Every structure is written in C-alpha cells, then in structure tokens.
Amino acid sequence: MARSSKAAIVLCLDVGFTMSNSASGEESSLEQAKKIMTKFVQRQVFAESKDEVAVVLFGTDGTTNDLARGDQYQNITVHRSLMLPDFDLLEDIQDVIKPGSEQADFLDAIIVCMDLLQKETIGKKYEKRHIELFTDLSSPVSEDQLEIIIANLKKTGISLQFFLPFPVDVDDRGGNTSANVYSQMHRNSFPRKGLSEQQKKGIDVVRKLMHTLDEGGGLEEIYTFRESLERLSMFKKIERRPMAWPCQLTIGSNLSIRIVAYKSVTEEKVKKIWTVVDAKTLKRDDVQKETVYCLNDDDETEVQKDDTIQGFRYGSDIVPFSKEDEEQMKYKTEAKCFSVLGFSRSSQIQRHYYMGNQVLKVFAAKDDENAAVAFSALVHALDELKVVAIVRYAYDRRCNPQIGVAFPYIKDAYECLIYVQLPYMEDLRQYIFSSLKNNKKCIPTADQLSAVDSLIDSMNLVYEDDDGETFEDLFKPSKIPNPHFQRLYQCLQHKAFHPNEPLPPIEQHLLEMLEMPHVVKERCQAPLEKVKALFPLKEVGKKKEEKTAQDIFKDNSEDGPNPKKPKIEDEEGSFSIIKLAEGNITSVGSVNPAEDFRILVRQKNADFKDVSQQLINRIDQFLENKGSQYYMKGINCISVFREEAMKLSKVQCFNDFLQALKSKVEDKALADFWEIMIQDRISLITKDEAEGSSVTSEEAEKFLAPKEKKNEILPPTDEGGDVDDLLDMM
C-alpha cells in the first residue's frame, strides 16, 4: 500500500502599512493576498488534504517568534503553527489578520519560516517543505544574509514561491519561460515605471534569490496576485492514493500470471457527511434518532425488530425472505479472480457495450520477472492479432462475478491491459426504428450534406496548424472539474461564514466551463446560418381530428348539432349508445373504475359510502400492482372521487380516505406514487372549496409534504472495493 505524500507549508504574509494602500475603487494588495490565501486553504480543506499549514506575518505591530533577540527579527509574528487547515484558519485569514503599522525585511521573514519548518517537522515524515511569501516588496531589505539563506534553502530542500501584486520582467534577462508570456499579457496593467525605488530593489533581490536557487526555472516560481486567483478559482480535487488489487490472471488450468490492477477511471461521488443537528444549538448530540416498528392496526402495536423479517414483493403477494435465505442465495466463489474465458476479435466488441462504474488498468506484478515476461507476451500478442480477452472478474469472494473485456494498451513508458465490464443479456436494451433511407422525404440534398460537413469541420475541438503536425485540444474534459462539486464547496464555504445569508450566485467561471470554446463559437457562425437556411422550420397546422366510432354514433342534442362534446359530470341525464353497449353497471369494475363510480353514485337510492368503498378497493389493487400505468389509473380514480364528493356534499368521506391513503403510502414505500399526487396537487378538500370541510388551505398544502425519511446506515455495495485511482506511477 502506497503511503500518501504529505507537505508542510508556511504561508508568509506581509501586513505592513504599504500593503493596505490602494487606488480608488481597487482592492489593496493585502486584501488580494488574503483572497489568494483563503482560496488556497479552501482547496486544502475540501480536498481533505493531509498537508499541514502554518501562517507567519511580518510587518506586525508586535513580535512573536523564537529568533527575536534585541533588534533582530522584529515585527515578525508566528500566527499559527503547523497543523491541518480548517475553518478556523479561514476565519483567521478573513477576520483576525489585520494590517500592521510597521515594516519588516522579507528575508528575515523567510529565515523565521525556515526555522519554524526545521523545528516543527523534526521526527515527522514530509514529502515536501514549502514557503509561500506574499508581499509588495515595499519594505526595506538587507542582502547581508542572502547567501546564507540560499545555502540553507538548498541544504534543507525547502522550496520557495513569491506572490506579488505586479509581474516581474524576466524577458529582459534572456529567459524564455511561461512566466514571460504571462508578464507580457499583464504588463500594461502595472507598468514598471509605477514602482517605487524600494520595490525595484526588492525585485532585483527576489530575482537574484530565485535564479540562484534554480537557474533553469526559478523565475517561474514568481506569480502575480491576478494569476494566482485565476489558478486557484477551482477547488482542488480530492487526492486518492493508489490501492493495488493483486490477483492471478489465469488462462485455463495450467497458466497463471501474477498481476496487479488499479482503478483508472471511476465516477467520483460527493462524500456523504451530512448529519442531522439541532437547529438552535447546531450540535449532533442534542438530536437522538429512534426507529420503532409498529403493526398497521388501530393501536399501532409496537413490534420488536427481531420479530420482523424482510419480504420480496412478487406480484401482489409478499414472499418472506430472511437474511439467512439471502446469504444462501448469494453466489459463492472461492476467492477473487481474473480468469480469461476466451478471446475475440476486437471489432466484435462494440463501443456501446462498455458498462460498469470503473475502468481498471492491469499490470504485471512488481518485482516478478517471470510474470513481467509472460504478461508482456500476452499484451503484445493481443495487440498484433487485434484480439481481446473476455474475462471473468470477481473483486473478492463476497462479490458477484462480472464478464468483461481486457484489451491491450501499449505506451512508451508502460504496457498494460484495460479492463471494462460487459453487459449481461438483461442489461441490453433493444430498440427498432424505421429506416430513414426508405423515406424519400428524409433523403438530404447535396447542398444539405455539404452544409452539415462544414458545420462539423468548423466545430472541431482539435486545433491543427497549417502543416497539420501540431495538435491542441480546445476542450479537455479530463481537465474540467465537476461543476457540481465546485458549486457545493462554494456554498458550504459561504454558509460556514455567513449562516443567515442567502447563497451566492454561481460563479461565472463555472458557467463558462461547459460552454463552447470562444474560438469554436466564432468559427461555426457562418456554417450554422447556412444550415439554418437549408433546413427551414415550418409551422405545421393542426391536423384534422380523426373521428372514432364513438364520436359517430354518439347522440347529439335534439336542438341541433353541438360541436362541443357533452360532459357526463355536468349533465346528469346524459344518455349515449356507449352506455348501452356497456350494459347495466352494478359495481365498480377494473377496466374503467372512475366512470363506473360516476354512474353508480348518480343512480337513485345509491349508497355513496358503499360505492366509494368499491372504488377505494380498486385504488388499493392498483397500488399493490405498482407501475406507472396502475398509478395513473389510481390517480384518475382519486380525482373523480374528489369531484363527486364535493358535488354530493360527501367531503368528510373523501378526506378520511385520503388521510388513510397517505398512511398506506408511507408504510409501503410508495414515494413515487405520492410524488405524482404532489405534482397534480391532489390534496384534502378545504373549506374554501366545500362547506362541509374544516380543513384550511395551509393544512391541505402541508398535508401533501412527505414525512422525512429515517436515515439508516447501509453497508457499501460498490463491487469495485478499494481499488482506487491510478496515479502516474511511471
């Protein structure tokens, strides 16, 4: 198991009085620096990073550091020792750190940071030790100890980065780096001539320091505040350490190769750390949850959990199925396996057959020469013959086996097999659509084909130069963070500091992230207009209504033809051939129960309670069967029941039914049915709708809201297990 790397980072901030200066309408350098620090710490917190962060301030009114003697290392304060970043640190940066009225040498501050790192990392293992210094270089600087600082930084392996409110001109020194490009882009926003003499001297010291530390790329470690804010605008992704899955790749009963697999691609999900707390105290311990099982009787008799058993719904019946039965039913396998069942031509495995929630990269076991030779021979043979291996994969003995495909993947640095799950018969969805080729109306013209070709070419997301040799991706999904995570972290961070304020709007860079690249958008305008002209949209008039036999034979009014269809519910004496065909209705049937109910309750001497009970029985049958078609039939019955109850002043009968129905829905977990009820706004009859009701509009609205679900801890079901992201291990 690989040990996760951990870093010790010191954020060194200049709070001297010059950092608070700003032009009208602009943020001060201190505020910009605090923004960068805030975004950096936010990324660390939400990425669950193990890096430890300390904060050192220089230019403070007081002095708190271990090196302060006499007039040495004055106005430098160790604000926070090395520890994991948290929301307390974010609050400190935003509210506690204030501008000072003094100045301090930034080289002295670097020495204090080095001393802190040396002392607080003794006996601990850190992959990296790092200092990030934020300053406007306006404070006096002495180069007396510059050579000593450089020597100690090299000796201890501590890296250093500078963050300044202005770009450092590096191009006049002959360097050709990415920093040059950025400096050129923003030079006009902060001209060199606007700097003070002290700042110019500070730049020379910084350049000398960074160039000496790293002649090749030291100057690239100098960033502007603007550049840093852009880079830190995205929350950092959670780092996953590679978890190896060792196994034996078997071919038949005699050939076995030791392998190790890693997760290469898998869907990242939000870590479920939501919890229920008391709304006033915000403490979890003040809320206690208790689950009670009760019989569905008048007394709601309590039942012990040990006296319950799970059941499987089979049609309208419940088949008891205990935990022991479930264990016996499970597929039993001896151990994990990665067994080759056979080989197939790669062309036989269609791209749309790929399924599952992960992609594995399979390598030969480390430090096993025999396994490496055999595995390499297999990979190259598959590649040369253009075939793939069909594999039986089981993560461990507790998991159901999968059928998957392993195809060869050969790079300059490594070679491996890529495993992707394949579908079983039940996983495939077969659809048949009519052919467009057989319809002459759907055959495009040559101009239309050419226009679509031009549109596709103009929307190419891969940029090629004139020679066709240099390629550049204009849209890289692998480099785009999940906007859902970004938005969630933004809202959580806001609520942590401003619990009573509404959530902020979505940041613009998140909205732009999934938009079409500007280059492509400009390039495709003309082809789009051409497509629009060649494929015109025409408004189609309303088709003439088709008449059915019912429409033809339906009786019309004696006074003359009436274009409107008569409404049965509005005309008690309506009579039609349809009803004659249906015969004399004596009970609520299952074919058209809503219409049967309407007819029965309007008959003379009809018992509304008896007829409504027949309708309720039909509704219960529909809910027992489940399925959208039965749900919609039940909804129609409830709507008709509600209408007739209001007309015949049987309001209480309907309201009692709906109260009982809600209890059944909650007991039988019919949340999807109740969701339809909410969408159709079918609630209790209120006193505003009928005189016999005592229900207010507010009570009816509240009635529709479902009860909160009890949170139960369920065992994880991810068959992928702990096989985790494959980092670059080469």
Disulfide bonds with the S-S distance in Angstrom:
none
